[in-house]
Amino acid sequence: MNKKDFKPHKMYHPKTGEAVSAKTYEQHLSLKKKGYGHSAKKKAAKKAAKKAAKKAAKKESYADAVERRLKNHNSNPAKSSGY
């Protein structure tokens, strides 16, 4: 981006998500040096929450795992581990 193409816009603090208006190209560069970006923290937090929910959904309780293994063993005894 160069100075002639600049349009005023919001920039967001990397940790708090606080919005600040970059009204000039110089303000934009100053905020950029401080770590401000163009996306709000909400998006990052939403993405992290979605990833955590997906990971939690993958975890299965011990009882559920035993039940699943027994069901698989009983329905397919040829593939059993020799118990």
TAQUI-V179386 format. One record per residue. N is the residue number from 1. D_LAST is the distance of its C-alpha to the last C-alpha in Angstrom with 1 decimal. Layout:
n=[N	N]
d_last=[D_LAST	D_LAST]
//
This chain:
n=[1	2	3	4	5	6	7	8	9	10	11	12	13	14	15	16	17	18	19	20	21	22	23	24	25	26	27	28	29	30	31	32	33	34	35	36	37	38	39	40	41	42	43	44	45	46	47	48	49	50	51	52	53	54	55	56	57	58	59	60	61	62	63	64	65	66	67	68	69	70	71	72	73	74	75	76	77	78	79	80	81	82	83]
d_last=[67.2	70.9	73.5	75.1	71.9	70.9	70.5	70.1	66.6	64.2	62.0	59.3	58.5	55.2	53.8	55.7	56.2	59.9	62.0	65.2	67.7	68.6	72.1	73.2	71.7	72.5	70.5	67.6	67.6	67.9	65.0	62.9	63.6	62.4	59.0	59.8	58.2	58.6	55.6	55.2	52.5	51.2	49.8	47.9	46.7	45.7	43.7	41.9	41.1	39.7	37.5	36.3	35.6	33.6	31.6	31.0	29.9	27.2	25.7	23.2	22.6	19.4	19.1	19.8	17.2	14.4	15.9	16.1	12.5	11.5	14.3	13.4	9.9	11.6	14.6	13.0	10.0	11.3	10.8	7.1	5.9	3.8	0.0]
//
